[in-house]
């Protein structure tokens, strides 16, 4: 990508105000160059055009053609941004625009005042009602900055000199939105429909990011969502309108099965612990378990009684639980992993990790417990 060419006066809108620059083509006779983007040098007022491939020779007389498909989508995004921001402002004047982004199909409004999901739904509905009522016509005016006070600007501007105002009027001729803006917009605000809010995100204190789509990109998105919902509904032998009810029923069933699974896991783990032989090392009892499922480890190692140590493996997962204050579960696990290879850690009561040599891990825990328990027994006997 190169930025060698300027066109004055220019037909390509340069990147700015949250909007992408135009794309298109430059031509000289039968030769053609693709313009992949444009940007404005504010200091000189020069518009630079990014040209793919080799550059035209210096002094080549060129004609330009803007990519209408790309431009129309940019216009829909920008128009949708103005109208949606105004809808939020009408719900609550505290919902002021701090920043905008329209560089892709998913556009953003950063709003002050912490709007909620309910506010977004109301704003979307309000804008839809205005668009259905009749045309939202576009006007542009150049106004000296000294006269801006005569207009109900949605957002104050620091610009001086002649300022371009973008005005949308409703079907009754009343001002719907007035903004200082030099971007590209659709001649009818209705052409930006549908304007669809995709979600809200609190990005920092007092600032909420509203993600939305407008125009063809919103229609494409909604169409794809509906097709996906219809395919999903067909899989459940129900209609799209009944999907929420069906999903809620499945969620309830999932929760019931999860609770039942948890109960059965706990019962199976308890049975496996009871069935495991007790190895006595002085005052310490050791149970060693090889479990069929790593999901059984938490239940098998929870609430280890006083005087008992448990070591368990399930595949490559391993764990140690201790009810003996002198035998730290974390220390036992780390020592066993040093020999068997692996990593892990935990507290004095419970530790867990992973090893590729589970049998060696268990053997090392057994050896460590036997050694430490015997030493502790000897010490207690001498006392």
Helices and strands as residue ranges (DSSP letters): E 2-6, E 24-28, E 31-41, E 46-51, E 63-66, H 68-91, E 97-101, E 107-112, H 117-133, E 137-144, G 145-150, E 162-169, E 175-180, G 189-192, E 195-204, E 207-214, H 216-235, G 240-242, H 243-275, E 278-281, E 284-290, G 294-296, H 297-301, E 308-314, E 317-322, H 329-340, E 343-346, E 350-354, H 358-382
